[in-house]
């Protein structure tokens, strides 16, 4: 996922861990929907697919070198919804 982390954010902001600690969140557009790479999964799920998609990346509280995976969506609108669902309704986006 390191190449995803190198992409420029199409949307970014902050989420509040415990309602108090501001932590960064970002959504990046990417051209590959990564598969599971699990040989027991069907190819449609296991294989990477060339598809425009949006990855949610965030930092939990404290010092972290790498972004954490918050999920993936096929539209920016869905990615915003997923980020707010995962991190809480208090996500503040920079517009």
C-alpha positions in Angstrom: 0.0 0.0 0.0 3.0 2.3 0.1 2.3 3.5 -3.4 -1.2 4.5 -2.3 0.3 6.5 0.5 2.4 8.4 -2.0 -0.6 9.7 -3.9 -1.9 13.2 -3.5 -5.0 13.4 -1.3 -8.3 14.4 -3.1 -9.9 15.0 0.3 -8.3 15.4 3.7 -9.1 16.5 7.2 -9.1 15.4 10.9 -10.9 12.9 13.0 -11.0 13.0 16.8 -10.0 10.0 18.7 -12.0 9.8 21.9 -13.6 13.0 20.7 -10.5 14.9 21.8 -7.3 14.0 19.9 -7.1 15.4 16.4 -5.7 12.8 14.0 -5.2 13.2 10.2 -7.4 11.4 7.7 -7.1 11.5 3.9 -8.7 10.0 0.8 -6.5 9.2 -2.2 -7.5 8.3 -5.7 -5.8 5.3 -7.2 -5.9 3.4 -10.5 -5.8 -0.2 -9.0 -8.3 -1.9 -6.8 -6.1 -4.3 -4.8 -7.3 -7.9 -4.5 -6.9 -10.1 -1.5 -4.2 -12.3 -3.1 -5.8 -15.2 -1.3 -5.6 -18.4 -3.5 -8.9 -19.6 -1.9 -10.8 -16.5 -3.1 -12.4 -16.4 -6.5 -10.3 -14.5 -9.1 -12.7 -11.5 -9.1 -11.8 -10.9 -5.4 -8.2 -12.3 -5.2 -6.8 -10.4 -8.3 -5.9 -6.8 -8.5 -8.2 -4.9 -11.0 -7.4 -1.8 -13.0 -10.2 0.4 -11.6 -10.4 4.0 -10.4 -11.0 3.8 -6.7 -10.5 5.8 -3.5 -8.5 4.6 -0.5 -9.1 5.9 3.0 -5.9 6.4 5.0 -5.6 7.6 8.6 -3.4 8.0 11.6 -4.5 6.9 15.0 -3.4 9.0 18.0 0.3 9.1 18.8 3.4 9.1 16.5 3.0 6.8 13.5 5.2 6.5 10.5 2.8 4.7 8.2 -0.8 5.4 7.3 -3.5 2.9 8.4 -5.9 1.4 6.0 -9.5 2.6 6.4 -11.0 0.8 3.4 -11.6 1.4 -0.2 -14.5 2.7 -2.3 -15.4 3.1 -5.9 -16.6 6.7 -5.6 -15.4 9.7 -3.5 -18.8 10.1 -2.0 -18.8 6.5 -0.8 -15.2 6.9 0.5 -16.3 10.0 2.6 -19.2 7.9 4.0 -16.9 5.0 4.9 -14.4 7.2 6.6 -17.1 8.9 8.7 -18.6 5.5 9.5 -15.2 4.1 10.6 -13.8 7.1 12.3 -16.9 8.7 13.7 -19.3 11.5 12.6 -17.0 14.2 13.9 -14.6 14.0 11.0 -13.8 17.5 9.8 -12.9 17.8 6.2 -10.7 20.6 4.7 -12.6 22.0 1.8 
